[in-house]
Amino acid sequence: MNILHIIDSMNPVSGGPSQGVRNIDKDLRNMDVFGEVVCLDPPDSAYLGKDSFKIHALGHSEGAWHYSKELIPWLTDNMNRFDVVIIRGLWQYHSYATHKVIRALKRRPGVKLPVVLIMPHGMLDPYFQRAKERKIKAVRNWIYWKLIENKVVNNVDGLLFTCEAELLLARETFMPYHPKNVYNVSYGIAAPPAYNSDMAAAFSQHCPKLVGQPYFLFLSRLHEKKGVDILIEVYTALGEQYPGMPKLVIAGPGLETVFGERIQKMANKNTFSKNNIFFTGMLTGNAKWGAYYGCDAFVLPSHQENFGIAVAEALACSKPVLISDQVNIWREIKNGGIVSSDTFDGTKEIIEKWLNLSGGEKKNMSDNAWEVYHNNFESTPAAQKFCNVLRSLVLVNKSEMIDNF
């Protein structure tokens, strides 16, 4: 079975959707499912050539919509090579272009059409329409939905969701919303590499003053929805109450953005936070795994998190996760962490609960963290579920084509 992933960008910095493709590819190949990607990144992008699957980087995208005159001709010429086409993400030109190509191909007699699916990656979550700081964008999205995106969503063969919470939340956001089918295909990550001293050494290059000291780890894109500003406020407030509190490492891309600069200024306003909060920028490879393995606990008080790959990665490294109940997989966390609301008080609660645990209780939670990963987020079972859904849809599609013939 051959799959085409259509995505705006495969740059690793872009996060979620691109990482989702990379996470599942190896397991799918072991199941004789082979994927290719078409994206709108420049063809000379530095990340190209480092993946095991073929990426067609068309480039030439323009404006906020990422319009590309190359995409429709490429899709028209190549769509029939694939059994399944998956549109990764919404609200950009690539989803509209795919819809337009499918409509055109349907009018051609005898053309083989693949199964066409959308994986929204949280982009139908009601948070984006309700958040106070997104009022203008919410109006824009509503108009765009009425004019374009509802036709895209409601006319594909189905929508793929990463967890039950995402599937249910998508029903609350826009009308008319009546996709032909919805599937909870789960999500998983490959087991992390076993710890070795090179990881600690690589991470220490980013935080040389941190060597040998305990720390909390926030590892994610620096964005308002991640709650990192609240985390800094809470951490600063608790610093006076808990002498010897672990340091705080904030890792992720976005330091150069307006929001990134704002949170750095927040951390520098207070003597305690200035001396105890470390900004590393984006971590990859050994440095990233060194950050996970070395931390006391992982913290993510996000206001909206479709899945939370970083949460699963922390669990896989046997690290307790302190998260908000706006991370869609919070119900699966159970004894592998602590969950509360995405407010100042909720974030304060999860950190204080952790600080007040005994050494034995912290050890038990670390052990439970790996069990949560093993039982819920290992890549192979998730890939098998994903594969089963795709194969069943391909079989139905082939039988319908025979009947029509």
C-alpha positions, 0 to 999 in steps of 0.5 A, spaced: 500 500 500 502 506 498 500 513 501 501 520 499 502 525 505 500 532 503 503 537 508 504 544 508 511 544 511 516 538 513 521 542 517 522 539 524 521 546 527 514 546 525 512 540 530 506 536 530 504 534 523 511 533 520 513 529 526 507 525 526 509 523 519 516 521 521 514 517 527 510 512 524 514 511 517 518 506 520 513 501 523 508 502 517 514 500 512 515 494 516 507 492 515 508 493 507 505 500 507 510 505 504 509 513 504 511 519 500 510 526 502 509 532 498 510 539 501 511 546 500 518 547 503 524 550 498 527 544 495 534 546 498 531 546 505 537 543 510 532 538 513 531 534 506 535 527 505 535 525 512 529 521 512 527 514 510 521 516 505 521 521 499 519 528 500 517 532 494 519 539 496 515 543 491 517 550 494 515 557 491 509 558 496 507 565 497 503 569 503 500 567 509 496 562 505 502 558 502 499 558 495 503 554 490 502 554 483 506 547 483 502 543 487 495 542 483 499 540 477 504 535 481 498 532 484 494 531 478 500 528 475 501 523 481 495 522 485 493 516 481 500 512 484 497 512 491 492 508 494 491 513 500 492 520 500 492 524 507 491 531 508 495 533 514 493 539 517 488 544 515 487 552 513 492 552 508 493 552 501 495 545 500 488 542 503 484 546 498 488 544 492 487 537 494 480 538 494 480 541 487 484 536 484 480 530 487 473 534 484 477 535 477 479 528 477 472 525 478 470 528 472 475 524 468 472 517 466 476 511 468 481 515 472 483 511 478 482 515 485 485 514 491 482 514 498 482 521 501 483 522 508 484 528 513 488 528 519 486 535 522 492 534 528 488 538 533 486 544 528 478 543 529 479 544 536 474 549 539 480 552 543 482 556 537 475 559 536 474 561 543 481 563 546 481 571 547 487 573 544 484 569 537 478 573 536 480 576 529 483 569 527 477 566 529 472 570 525 477 569 519 477 562 520 469 562 521 469 565 514 474 561 511 470 555 513 463 557 510 467 559 504 472 553 503 474 548 508 467 545 510 467 543 503 474 540 504 472 536 510 465 534 509 467 531 502 473 527 503 472 519 505 474 520 512 477 524 518 483 521 522 484 523 529 489 521 534 485 520 540 478 520 542 478 527 545 480 530 539 475 526 535 469 529 540 472 536 540 472 537 533 464 536 533 463 543 537 467 548 533 464 549 526 457 548 522 456 545 517 460 539 520 458 532 517 464 528 515 463 522 511 467 518 517 471 519 523 476 514 525 480 514 532 487 511 529 491 513 536 498 516 535 504 513 538 512 514 538 518 510 537 521 508 544 527 513 545 534 511 545 537 508 551 541 513 555 548 514 555 553 519 557 553 522 550 546 525 551 548 528 558 554 531 555 550 534 549 545 537 553 550 540 558 553 544 552 546 548 552 546 549 560 553 548 562 551 551 569 546 546 570 550 540 571 549 536 577 543 540 579 535 537 579 531 541 574 524 541 571 523 540 563 518 544 559 520 542 552 515 545 546 514 550 541 514 557 545 507 559 544 502 562 548 497 556 547 503 552 551 502 556 558 509 557 558 508 564 561 504 562 566 509 556 568 514 562 569 509 566 573 508 560 578 515 558 578 517 565 580 512 565 586 514 558 588 521 560 589 521 563 595 516 558 598 521 552 597 528 553 598 532 548 593 527 547 588 529 544 582 531 549 576 527 550 570 529 549 563 525 551 557 527 548 551 524 549 544 524 554 538 521 561 538 526 565 542 526 570 537 519 571 536 515 576 540 512 571 545 519 568 546 522 575 547 516 577 552 517 570 556 525 571 557 524 578 559 519 575 564 524 571 567 529 576 568 525 581 572 526 577 578 532 575 581 530 568 583 527 566 576 533 570 572 538 565 576 534 559 576 530 559 569 534 556 563 532 558 556 536 553 551 532 554 544 530 548 540 534 541 542 535 535 537 538 528 538 542 527 544 541 534 547 534 533 547 534 526 550 539 528 555 534 533 557 529 528 558 533 523 561 536 528 566 530 532 568 526 530 575 519 531 571 516 534 565 512 540 565 506 542 560 501 547 562 498 547 555 491 551 554 490 546 548 494 540 546 492 535 540 496 529 543 502 532 546 508 528 543 513 531 548 509 528 553 509 521 550 517 522 549 517 524 557 513 518 559 517 513 555 524 516 558 520 514 565 519 521 567 513 523 570 509 529 567 505 535 570 500 537 565 494 541 564 487 537 563 487 541 556 492 536 553 488 531 550 491 525 552 491 527 560 486 521 561 491 516 559 496 519 564 493 516 570 499 514 575 504 517 571 504 524 572 499 529 575 494 533 572 490 540 573 487 546 570 491 550 565 490 556 570 495 559 574 492 555 580 492 549 577 499 550 574 501 551 582 497 545 584 501 540 579 508 543 581 506 543 589 504 536 589 510 534 586 514 538 590 511 535 596 511 527 594 516 523 598 522 520 594 519 513 594 512 516 591 516 520 586 520 513 584 513 510 583 511 515 579 517 514 574 516 507 574 508 508 572 510 513 567 514 508 563 508 503 564 503 509 561 507 509 555 508 502 554 500 501 554 498 507 550 503 510 546 508 505 543 509 506 536 507 499 533 500 498 536 498 505 534 501 504 527 498 497 526 491 500 528 492 506 523 494 501 518 488 497 519 483 503 518 487 504 511 487 497 509 479 497 510 478 503 506 482 501 500 478 494 500 472 498 500 474 503 495 477 498 490 470 494 491 466 500 489 471 501 483 469 494 480 462 495 481 462 502 478 466 499 472 
